[in-house]
Amino acid sequence: MIYGLKEASTQWYDRLSTLFLSLGFKQAHADHSLFTQIRSSYLALLVYVDDIVLVGTLLDEFKKIKGIFDQNFGIKNLGILKFFLGLEVAHSPSCISVSEAVLSQSVDRFWCSWQ
């Protein structure tokens, strides 16, 4: 593997983005960590360091993409997204909601302890 090298993060991202593009994903111009694919379903991949958030409309497409990731990178599936970058993600049968409540509580605790 390429861990420990100064170039490791760049090489990892190059390898990852090359795979995404070869699978028909388009890289967003405004945010290069976002990749989308629109075919019979919608898929979006958001990359942050070594975490990948996958969202989409068809479970079969999820399984296919996760299988490809596992073949290429030996991924660890952490299951349904609950927290990401300070955001809390809640799921119900009819919707998904995203909240900054956890982040704001952490900031409040820091601010109170600092004063």
Backbone as CSV, one residue per row, in Angstrom:
resi,resn,N_x,N_y,N_z,CA_x,CA_y,CA_z,C_x,C_y,C_z
1,MET,0.841,-1.191,0.000,0.000,0.000,0.000,0.877,1.243,0.000
2,ILE,0.274,2.393,-0.084,1.016,3.646,-0.239,0.976,4.515,1.012
3,TYR,0.606,3.929,2.156,0.548,4.705,3.387,1.930,5.181,3.796
4,GLY,1.969,6.340,4.438,3.218,6.841,4.971,4.010,7.715,4.008
5,LEU,3.664,7.714,2.760,4.362,8.550,1.796,3.728,9.927,1.743
6,LYS,4.523,10.932,1.426,3.961,12.274,1.267,2.925,12.294,0.158
7,GLU,3.141,11.497,-0.871,2.264,11.475,-2.033,1.070,10.538,-1.853
8,ALA,0.974,9.863,-0.714,-0.047,8.828,-0.532,-1.457,9.354,-0.770
9,SER,-1.795,10.505,-0.200,-3.163,11.011,-0.363,-3.456,11.378,-1.811
10,THR,-2.476,11.941,-2.507,-2.673,12.299,-3.909,-2.820,11.043,-4.764
11,GLN,-1.980,10.040,-4.519,-2.058,8.795,-5.286,-3.382,8.072,-5.016
12,TRP,-3.812,8.080,-3.754,-5.091,7.451,-3.391,-6.232,8.142,-4.130
13,TYR,-6.246,9.462,-4.088,-7.326,10.207,-4.738,-7.294,10.000,-6.251
14,ASP,-6.112,9.993,-6.855,-6.001,9.765,-8.303,-6.544,8.396,-8.679
15,ARG,-6.188,7.393,-7.910,-6.658,6.027,-8.187,-8.174,5.927,-8.023
16,LEU,-8.677,6.547,-6.971,-10.107,6.539,-6.683,-10.890,7.284,-7.770
17,SER,-10.465,8.492,-8.106,-11.189,9.283,-9.107,-11.112,8.630,-10.489
18,THR,-9.991,7.995,-10.817,-9.879,7.283,-12.088,-10.910,6.160,-12.159
19,LEU,-11.078,5.425,-11.057,-12.084,4.364,-11.018,-13.487,4.939,-11.187
20,PHE,-13.810,6.003,-10.440,-15.139,6.616,-10.529,-15.443,7.057,-11.960
21,LEU,-14.487,7.722,-12.586,-14.690,8.218,-13.949,-14.847,7.058,-14.937
22,SER,-14.102,5.975,-14.722,-14.221,4.812,-15.614,-15.577,4.123,-15.469
23,LEU,-16.241,4.316,-14.331,-17.566,3.744,-14.103,-18.691,4.654,-14.596
24,GLY,-18.324,5.781,-15.200,-19.328,6.677,-15.765,-19.770,7.794,-14.840
25,PHE,-19.084,7.986,-13.730,-19.411,9.105,-12.838,-18.827,10.382,-13.415
26,LYS,-19.486,11.484,-13.139,-19.011,12.808,-13.536,-18.526,13.526,-12.283
27,GLN,-17.384,14.173,-12.381,-16.837,14.915,-11.259,-17.408,16.329,-11.259
28,ALA,-17.886,16.773,-10.112,-18.454,18.123,-10.003,-17.350,19.159,-10.180
29,HIS,-17.669,20.236,-10.877,-16.693,21.310,-11.094,-16.496,22.147,-9.842
30,ALA,-17.553,22.369,-9.088,-17.468,23.229,-7.901,-16.844,22.509,-6.703
31,ASP,-16.973,21.188,-6.647,-16.426,20.412,-5.538,-15.872,19.111,-6.107
32,HIS,-14.564,19.016,-6.195,-13.936,17.863,-6.840,-14.041,16.583,-6.032
33,SER,-14.578,16.653,-4.823,-14.762,15.443,-4.020,-16.136,14.822,-4.249
34,LEU,-16.961,15.432,-5.106,-18.304,14.938,-5.406,-18.357,14.361,-6.814
35,PHE,-18.850,13.129,-6.908,-19.012,12.437,-8.177,-20.463,12.000,-8.291
36,THR,-21.068,12.192,-9.467,-22.464,11.804,-9.661,-22.605,10.963,-10.920
37,GLN,-23.646,10.151,-10.918,-23.963,9.318,-12.065,-25.483,9.259,-12.209
38,ILE,-25.964,9.593,-13.400,-27.406,9.527,-13.654,-27.608,8.591,-14.839
39,ARG,-28.241,7.477,-14.561,-28.606,6.508,-15.606,-30.053,6.130,-15.333
40,SER,-30.295,4.850,-15.073,-31.653,4.439,-14.689,-31.921,4.828,-13.237
41,SER,-30.877,5.197,-12.531,-30.987,5.655,-11.150,-30.011,6.807,-10.946
42,TYR,-30.034,7.378,-9.755,-29.124,8.467,-9.413,-28.176,7.968,-8.334
43,LEU,-26.888,8.184,-8.525,-25.889,7.852,-7.516,-24.986,9.057,-7.313
44,ALA,-24.609,9.283,-6.065,-23.644,10.333,-5.754,-22.635,9.769,-4.766
45,LEU,-21.380,10.113,-4.984,-20.287,9.708,-4.106,-19.616,10.963,-3.585
46,LEU,-19.440,11.029,-2.299,-18.739,12.155,-1.695,-17.528,11.599,-0.964
47,VAL,-16.348,12.099,-1.300,-15.096,11.590,-0.746,-14.546,12.612,0.243
48,TYR,-14.195,12.135,1.439,-13.514,12.979,2.418,-12.377,12.147,3.000
49,VAL,-11.168,12.479,2.665,-9.945,11.768,3.045,-10.077,10.304,2.624
50,ASP,-10.370,9.392,3.556,-10.525,7.988,3.174,-11.938,7.478,3.447
51,ASP,-12.878,8.382,3.602,-14.288,8.019,3.760,-15.036,8.338,2.478
52,ILE,-15.952,7.455,2.113,-16.787,7.665,0.929,-18.238,7.520,1.350
53,VAL,-19.028,8.551,1.099,-20.463,8.487,1.346,-21.128,8.217,0.010
54,LEU,-21.954,7.176,-0.021,-22.655,6.776,-1.234,-24.147,6.972,-1.006
55,VAL,-24.782,7.753,-1.879,-26.236,7.942,-1.820,-26.817,7.675,-3.195
56,GLY,-28.047,7.208,-3.221,-28.658,6.920,-4.504,-30.093,6.472,-4.371
57,THR,-30.652,6.074,-5.492,-32.077,5.752,-5.531,-32.388,4.269,-5.667
58,LEU,-31.408,3.423,-6.038,-31.668,1.995,-6.199,-30.681,1.151,-5.400
59,LEU,-31.186,0.253,-4.580,-30.354,-0.602,-3.744,-29.453,-1.503,-4.583
60,ASP,-29.938,-2.003,-5.708,-29.119,-2.860,-6.571,-27.873,-2.128,-7.068
61,GLU,-28.011,-0.852,-7.374,-26.862,-0.052,-7.810,-25.856,0.119,-6.668
62,PHE,-26.368,0.305,-5.444,-25.497,0.393,-4.267,-24.642,-0.862,-4.168
63,LYS,-25.306,-2.015,-4.242,-24.607,-3.289,-4.103,-23.547,-3.466,-5.183
64,LYS,-23.876,-3.082,-6.399,-22.936,-3.192,-7.514,-21.698,-2.322,-7.274
65,ILE,-21.922,-1.071,-6.916,-20.810,-0.137,-6.684,-19.971,-0.582,-5.490
66,LYS,-20.623,-1.002,-4.406,-19.872,-1.469,-3.234,-19.030,-2.692,-3.580
67,GLY,-19.546,-3.589,-4.438,-18.773,-4.746,-4.876,-17.534,-4.342,-5.666
68,ILE,-17.693,-3.363,-6.535,-16.557,-2.856,-7.320,-15.524,-2.209,-6.404
69,PHE,-15.979,-1.421,-5.433,-15.056,-0.803,-4.472,-14.291,-1.873,-3.701
70,ASP,-15.015,-2.903,-3.265,-14.379,-3.956,-2.480,-13.333,-4.696,-3.309
71,GLN,-13.625,-4.967,-4.576,-12.655,-5.633,-5.456,-11.396,-4.799,-5.631
72,ASN,-11.567,-3.481,-5.744,-10.437,-2.591,-6.024,-9.697,-2.110,-4.784
73,PHE,-10.404,-1.972,-3.671,-9.797,-1.349,-2.498,-9.960,-2.125,-1.197
74,GLY,-10.748,-3.188,-1.180,-10.979,-3.916,0.066,-11.651,-3.043,1.112
75,ILE,-12.807,-2.482,0.768,-13.485,-1.511,1.627,-14.065,-2.150,2.881
76,LYS,-14.329,-1.309,3.849,-15.062,-1.703,5.044,-16.377,-0.932,5.016
77,ASN,-17.484,-1.643,4.896,-18.795,-1.001,4.849,-19.240,-0.703,6.278
78,LEU,-19.434,0.561,6.593,-19.840,0.965,7.939,-21.349,1.038,8.095
79,GLY,-22.084,0.629,7.065,-23.538,0.581,7.161,-24.189,1.920,6.863
80,ILE,-25.395,2.067,7.384,-26.174,3.286,7.146,-25.488,4.476,7.810
81,LEU,-25.391,5.565,7.070,-24.741,6.775,7.559,-25.498,7.363,8.740
82,LYS,-24.766,7.612,9.837,-25.363,8.216,11.030,-24.720,9.568,11.344
83,PHE,-23.401,9.664,11.169,-22.666,10.903,11.406,-21.641,11.097,10.305
84,PHE,-21.463,12.347,9.868,-20.452,12.662,8.866,-20.063,14.123,8.999
85,LEU,-18.803,14.379,9.283,-18.260,15.741,9.392,-19.082,16.626,10.330
86,GLY,-19.467,16.092,11.473,-20.220,16.869,12.448,-21.709,16.942,12.200
87,LEU,-22.180,16.291,11.153,-23.607,16.283,10.852,-24.212,14.957,11.308
88,GLU,-25.397,15.031,11.878,-26.117,13.835,12.265,-27.155,13.536,11.188
89,VAL,-27.216,12.280,10.763,-28.135,11.863,9.708,-29.131,10.885,10.320
90,ALA,-30.408,11.235,10.279,-31.469,10.389,10.831,-32.308,9.829,9.693
91,HIS,-32.700,8.579,9.826,-33.455,7.891,8.776,-34.828,7.490,9.291
92,SER,-35.826,7.641,8.450,-37.168,7.129,8.729,-37.664,6.508,7.425
93,PRO,-38.776,5.772,7.455,-39.266,5.166,6.210,-39.589,6.182,5.109
94,SER,-39.935,7.408,5.485,-40.360,8.372,4.468,-39.326,9.449,4.133
95,CYS,-38.284,9.584,4.969,-37.326,10.652,4.675,-35.996,10.442,5.393
96,ILE,-35.051,11.274,5.016,-33.747,11.345,5.669,-33.564,12.793,6.090
97,SER,-33.183,13.018,7.344,-32.954,14.394,7.789,-31.515,14.548,8.266
98,VAL,-30.965,15.721,8.028,-29.600,16.036,8.407,-29.646,17.190,9.396
99,SER,-28.905,17.036,10.493,-28.936,18.039,11.548,-27.526,18.375,12.015
100,GLU,-27.328,19.621,12.380,-26.059,20.053,12.960,-26.136,20.098,14.481
101,ALA,-27.141,19.498,15.068,-27.344,19.573,16.520,-26.131,19.079,17.288
102,VAL,-25.548,17.962,16.883,-24.386,17.405,17.578,-23.218,18.378,17.496
103,LEU,-23.001,18.958,16.324,-21.917,19.914,16.136,-22.136,21.149,17.003
104,SER,-23.356,21.682,17.009,-23.605,22.892,17.797,-23.483,22.610,19.291
105,GLN,-23.856,21.402,19.742,-23.689,21.048,21.150,-22.206,20.999,21.517
106,SER,-21.391,20.470,20.625,-19.947,20.408,20.869,-19.363,21.809,20.954
107,VAL,-19.780,22.690,20.058,-19.302,24.071,20.075,-19.752,24.761,21.360
108,ASP,-21.009,24.539,21.761,-21.514,25.124,23.007,-20.693,24.652,24.200
109,ARG,-20.402,23.354,24.271,-19.603,22.816,25.384,-18.216,23.431,25.386
110,PHE,-17.598,23.556,24.198,-16.272,24.151,24.108,-16.317,25.605,24.557
111,TRP,-17.308,26.342,24.078,-17.422,27.757,24.384,-17.623,27.968,25.896
112,CYS,-18.488,27.147,26.497,-18.759,27.275,27.938,-17.528,26.929,28.750
113,SER,-16.771,25.921,28.336,-15.584,25.534,29.094,-14.460,26.545,28.892
114,TRP,-14.459,27.229,27.772,-13.407,28.196,27.486,-13.605,29.486,28.281
115,GLN,-14.867,29.870,28.507,-15.143,31.153,29.171,-14.754,31.144,30.596
